[in-house]
Amino acid sequence: MSCPISGNEKEEGKQYGHSSLSYNSYLKVPELKNLQICQSNPAHHDEPLFIVIHQTYELWFKLILHEIDETMKLLADDRVKRATHFLRRVVAIMKVLVNQIHILETMSPQDFLGFRNNLNPASGFQSTQFRELEMACGLKDKQLLEHFKNDEIAYPELMKRYESHTLQDAYYAVLRKQGFDLPQPYDIDESDPKSSEREDKRIQSLRKLYEDSEKYADLNDLAEVLIDIDEQISLWRVNHVTVVERVIGFKRGTGGSEGVGYLRSTLHKRCFPDLWKVRTVLEVPAISCGPTK
């Protein structure tokens, strides 16, 4: 993510009646305030709320992707602790996202209906950055890309992300350097019996991560932060579907989706499924009673 502030700060500041960088010019506050354009006419009182909430989400998604991309570079250089630091930041941001959605609950069903029809055919399903976030973490769905094929801006960005390494790939690469036997989870036909065998092999190998957590302390710590990320995404999905049902019930989505039905179908998706499944095969650690006399 490139920083929009260039060295030509004095010229930038002149637009705001001064010769040096200011809070407003740095953050582009005047421009930012003009980005909430209502579709309802006259503008419904609650439509600015709806717009600001979703614009804020998109800004957070941008930052999350920025942090994840940096994390993958760090993992490629075996800088596990630094990578974990940035992912903890991602978790902190996601906690904000999870709680932020409840602001929409202050909007009554009737208030939303007052401008909802004006949003057709726009839909949250079309959030390119959220799809990028899913892919960056490891959730890749080629069929989903078909929905963006006619979008000249979104489709190339999503294809680039689809064809790129993921956070899971980066983490597994670090583990392999430490001797973990982890067959690639991708490029495997799920109808192929060997798919299950390879998954079992990964799960059994990951047991070491937890059963010898002192030896692999940094890698174990990173694994738990990845679980934190997955958990926050799951909580966001749960809160999202609950808020949608509360506000519109089981109406179809503005973009033509099944609405609540579609959102419920996503609740059990996991970005790091192996790290969840390994918990099932962990055993009670042996208790050391100390040396016998």
C-alpha positions as CSV (number, residue, x, y, z in Angstrom):
1,M,0.0,0.0,0.0
2,S,1.6,3.2,-1.1
3,C,1.4,6.3,1.1
4,P,-0.4,9.1,-0.7
5,I,1.7,11.8,1.0
6,S,4.4,13.0,-1.4
7,G,7.3,15.3,-0.8
8,N,5.4,18.1,-2.4
9,E,3.6,19.0,0.8
10,K,3.8,22.8,0.4
11,E,1.9,22.7,-2.9
12,E,-0.7,20.4,-1.3
13,G,-1.1,22.7,1.6
14,K,-1.8,25.7,-0.6
15,Q,-5.1,24.1,-1.6
16,Y,-6.3,24.7,1.9
17,G,-5.1,28.3,2.3
18,H,-1.8,27.6,4.0
19,S,1.8,26.7,3.0
20,S,2.5,23.7,5.3
21,L,1.0,20.3,5.9
22,S,-2.0,20.3,8.2
23,Y,-4.3,17.7,9.7
24,N,-7.0,18.4,7.1
25,S,-4.7,18.3,4.1
26,Y,-2.8,15.2,5.3
27,L,-6.0,13.2,5.9
28,K,-7.9,14.8,3.0
29,V,-10.8,15.6,5.3
30,P,-12.7,17.9,3.0
31,E,-12.6,15.2,0.2
32,L,-13.5,12.5,2.7
33,K,-16.5,14.4,3.9
34,N,-17.8,14.6,0.4
35,L,-17.7,10.9,-0.4
36,Q,-21.1,10.1,1.2
37,I,-23.4,10.4,-1.7
38,C,-27.0,9.3,-1.0
39,Q,-29.0,7.5,-3.6
40,S,-32.3,8.3,-2.0
41,N,-34.0,11.6,-3.0
42,P,-34.7,13.3,-0.8
43,A,-31.8,11.8,1.2
44,H,-33.1,9.5,3.9
45,H,-31.7,10.4,7.3
46,D,-30.2,6.9,7.9
47,E,-28.5,6.5,4.5
48,P,-25.3,8.4,5.5
49,L,-25.0,6.0,8.5
50,F,-25.2,3.0,6.1
51,I,-22.6,4.6,3.8
52,V,-20.1,5.6,6.5
53,I,-20.2,2.2,8.1
54,H,-19.4,0.4,4.9
55,Q,-16.8,3.0,3.8
56,T,-15.1,2.5,7.1
57,Y,-15.1,-1.3,6.6
58,E,-13.4,-0.8,3.3
59,L,-10.7,1.3,4.8
60,W,-10.0,-1.3,7.5
61,F,-10.0,-4.0,4.8
62,K,-7.3,-2.0,3.0
63,L,-5.2,-1.8,6.1
64,I,-5.7,-5.5,6.9
65,L,-4.5,-6.5,3.5
66,H,-1.5,-4.2,3.9
67,E,-0.5,-5.9,7.1
68,I,-1.1,-9.4,5.8
69,D,1.1,-8.7,2.7
70,E,3.9,-7.4,4.9
71,T,3.5,-10.4,7.2
72,M,4.0,-12.8,4.2
73,K,7.2,-11.0,3.3
74,L,8.5,-11.3,6.9
75,L,7.7,-15.0,7.0
76,A,9.6,-15.5,3.8
77,D,12.6,-14.0,5.6
78,D,11.9,-16.2,8.7
79,R,11.1,-13.2,10.8
80,V,8.4,-15.0,12.8
81,K,8.2,-12.7,15.8
82,R,7.9,-9.6,13.7
83,A,5.2,-11.2,11.5
84,T,3.3,-12.2,14.6
85,H,3.4,-8.6,15.8
86,F,1.6,-7.4,12.6
87,L,-0.9,-10.2,12.7
88,R,-1.8,-9.2,16.3
89,R,-2.6,-5.8,14.9
90,V,-4.9,-7.5,12.3
91,V,-6.7,-9.2,15.2
92,A,-7.1,-5.9,17.0
93,I,-8.6,-4.3,13.8
94,M,-10.9,-7.3,13.3
95,K,-12.3,-6.9,16.8
96,V,-13.3,-3.4,15.9
97,L,-15.0,-4.7,12.7
98,V,-16.9,-7.3,14.7
99,N,-18.3,-4.7,17.1
100,Q,-18.8,-2.0,14.6
101,I,-21.5,-3.8,12.7
102,H,-23.8,-3.5,15.7
103,I,-24.1,0.2,15.0
104,L,-26.4,-0.8,12.1
105,E,-28.8,-2.2,14.7
106,T,-29.7,1.3,15.6
107,M,-31.4,1.5,12.3
108,S,-35.0,0.1,12.3
109,P,-36.3,-2.2,9.6
110,Q,-38.6,0.5,8.4
111,D,-35.8,3.1,8.3
112,F,-33.7,0.8,6.1
113,L,-36.6,0.1,3.8
114,G,-36.9,3.8,3.3
115,F,-33.8,3.8,1.1
116,R,-33.0,0.1,0.5
117,N,-34.6,-0.1,-3.0
118,N,-32.3,2.7,-4.1
119,L,-29.3,0.5,-3.6
120,N,-30.2,-2.1,-6.3
121,P,-28.2,-3.8,-7.7
122,A,-25.3,-3.0,-5.3
123,S,-24.5,-5.6,-2.7
124,G,-22.0,-6.3,0.1
125,F,-21.3,-9.5,-1.9
126,Q,-19.4,-7.3,-4.3
127,S,-16.8,-6.1,-1.8
128,T,-13.6,-6.8,-3.7
129,Q,-11.4,-6.2,-0.7
130,F,-13.3,-8.6,1.6
131,R,-12.9,-11.3,-1.1
132,E,-9.2,-10.4,-1.3
133,L,-9.0,-10.7,2.5
134,E,-10.5,-14.2,2.3
135,M,-8.1,-15.3,-0.5
136,A,-5.1,-13.7,1.3
137,C,-5.8,-15.9,4.3
138,G,-6.3,-19.0,2.2
139,L,-10.0,-19.2,1.3
140,K,-10.0,-19.5,-2.5
141,D,-13.1,-20.1,-4.5
142,K,-12.7,-20.0,-8.3
143,Q,-16.5,-20.1,-8.9
144,L,-16.8,-16.9,-6.9
145,L,-14.5,-15.1,-9.4
146,E,-17.1,-15.7,-12.1
147,H,-19.4,-13.1,-10.3
148,F,-16.7,-10.4,-11.0
149,K,-15.8,-11.2,-14.6
150,N,-17.5,-8.2,-16.0
151,D,-15.9,-5.8,-13.5
152,E,-12.9,-4.4,-15.3
153,I,-11.4,-3.1,-12.0
154,A,-12.2,-5.8,-9.5
155,Y,-11.6,-8.9,-11.6
156,P,-7.9,-8.3,-12.3
157,E,-7.3,-7.5,-8.7
158,L,-9.1,-10.7,-7.5
159,M,-7.3,-12.9,-10.1
160,K,-4.0,-11.5,-9.0
161,R,-4.8,-12.3,-5.4
162,Y,-6.2,-15.8,-6.4
163,E,-3.0,-16.7,-8.1
164,S,-0.8,-15.4,-5.3
165,H,0.6,-17.2,-2.2
166,T,-1.5,-17.0,0.9
167,L,-0.9,-16.4,4.6
168,Q,-1.4,-20.1,5.1
169,D,1.2,-20.9,2.3
170,A,3.7,-18.5,4.0
171,Y,3.2,-20.1,7.4
172,Y,3.5,-23.7,6.0
173,A,6.7,-22.7,4.2
174,V,8.2,-21.7,7.6
175,L,7.1,-24.9,9.2
176,R,8.6,-27.0,6.4
177,K,11.9,-25.4,7.0
178,Q,11.6,-26.6,10.6
179,G,11.0,-30.2,9.4
180,F,7.2,-30.3,9.4
181,D,5.9,-32.7,6.7
182,L,3.0,-30.6,5.2
183,P,1.7,-31.6,1.8
184,Q,0.1,-28.7,0.0
185,P,-3.6,-28.3,0.8
186,Y,-4.2,-26.8,-2.7
187,D,-4.2,-28.3,-6.1
188,I,-5.8,-31.4,-4.6
189,D,-9.0,-32.9,-6.0
190,E,-11.3,-33.4,-3.0
191,S,-12.8,-36.4,-4.7
192,D,-9.3,-38.0,-4.8
193,P,-8.9,-40.4,-1.8
194,K,-5.3,-39.1,-1.4
195,S,-6.7,-35.7,-0.5
196,S,-7.9,-37.1,2.8
197,E,-4.5,-38.9,3.3
198,R,-2.6,-35.7,2.7
199,E,-4.8,-33.9,5.2
200,D,-4.2,-36.6,7.8
201,K,-0.5,-36.3,7.2
202,R,-0.6,-32.5,7.8
203,I,-2.7,-32.9,10.9
204,Q,-0.3,-35.5,12.4
205,S,2.7,-33.3,11.6
206,L,1.1,-30.3,13.2
207,R,0.7,-32.2,16.5
208,K,4.4,-31.5,17.2
209,L,3.6,-27.8,17.1
210,Y,1.4,-28.2,20.2
211,E,2.9,-31.3,21.9
212,D,6.4,-29.7,21.9
213,S,5.2,-26.1,22.2
214,E,8.3,-25.0,24.1
215,K,10.6,-26.1,21.3
216,Y,8.4,-24.4,18.7
217,A,7.3,-21.5,20.9
218,D,7.4,-18.8,18.3
219,L,5.7,-20.9,15.6
220,N,3.1,-22.0,18.2
221,D,2.4,-18.4,19.1
222,L,1.9,-17.5,15.4
223,A,-0.4,-20.5,15.0
224,E,-2.6,-19.2,17.8
225,V,-2.7,-15.7,16.3
226,L,-3.8,-17.3,13.0
227,I,-6.6,-19.0,14.9
228,D,-7.5,-15.6,16.4
229,I,-7.8,-14.2,12.9
230,D,-10.0,-17.1,11.8
231,E,-12.1,-16.7,15.0
232,Q,-12.7,-13.0,14.4
233,I,-13.7,-13.6,10.8
234,S,-16.2,-16.2,12.0
235,L,-17.6,-13.8,14.7
236,W,-17.9,-11.2,12.0
237,R,-19.9,-13.6,9.8
238,V,-22.2,-14.5,12.7
239,N,-22.8,-10.9,13.7
240,H,-23.3,-9.9,10.0
241,V,-26.0,-12.5,9.4
242,T,-27.7,-11.7,12.7
243,V,-27.9,-8.0,11.9
244,V,-29.1,-8.6,8.4
245,E,-31.9,-10.9,9.6
246,R,-32.8,-8.4,12.2
247,V,-33.1,-5.6,9.7
248,I,-34.5,-7.2,6.6
249,G,-35.6,-10.7,7.7
250,F,-35.3,-13.2,4.8
251,K,-35.7,-10.8,1.9
252,R,-33.4,-11.4,-1.0
253,G,-30.2,-9.4,-1.1
254,T,-30.1,-6.2,-3.2
255,G,-27.7,-7.9,-5.5
256,G,-30.0,-10.8,-6.0
257,S,-28.4,-13.2,-3.5
258,E,-30.4,-15.3,-1.1
259,G,-29.6,-12.8,1.7
260,V,-29.6,-14.5,5.1
261,G,-29.6,-17.9,3.4
262,Y,-26.4,-17.2,1.6
263,L,-24.7,-15.6,4.6
264,R,-25.6,-18.7,6.8
265,S,-23.9,-20.9,4.2
266,T,-20.6,-19.1,4.9
267,L,-20.6,-19.5,8.7
268,H,-18.5,-22.6,8.9
269,K,-15.8,-21.5,6.5
270,R,-12.3,-21.7,7.9
271,C,-9.1,-20.0,6.6
272,F,-6.8,-22.3,8.5
273,P,-8.7,-25.6,8.9
274,D,-5.7,-27.7,9.8
275,L,-5.0,-25.6,12.8
276,W,-8.6,-26.3,14.0
277,K,-8.6,-30.0,13.2
278,V,-5.3,-30.7,14.9
279,R,-7.0,-30.0,18.3
280,T,-9.1,-33.1,17.9
281,V,-6.0,-35.4,17.8
282,L,-4.1,-33.8,20.7
283,E,-3.7,-36.0,23.7
284,V,-3.3,-35.2,27.4
285,P,0.4,-34.5,28.0
286,A,2.3,-36.8,30.2
287,I,2.8,-35.4,33.7
288,S,6.3,-35.5,35.0
289,C,6.6,-36.4,38.7
290,G,10.2,-35.5,38.9
291,P,13.1,-37.9,39.5
292,T,12.4,-41.0,41.5
293,K,14.6,-41.8,44.5
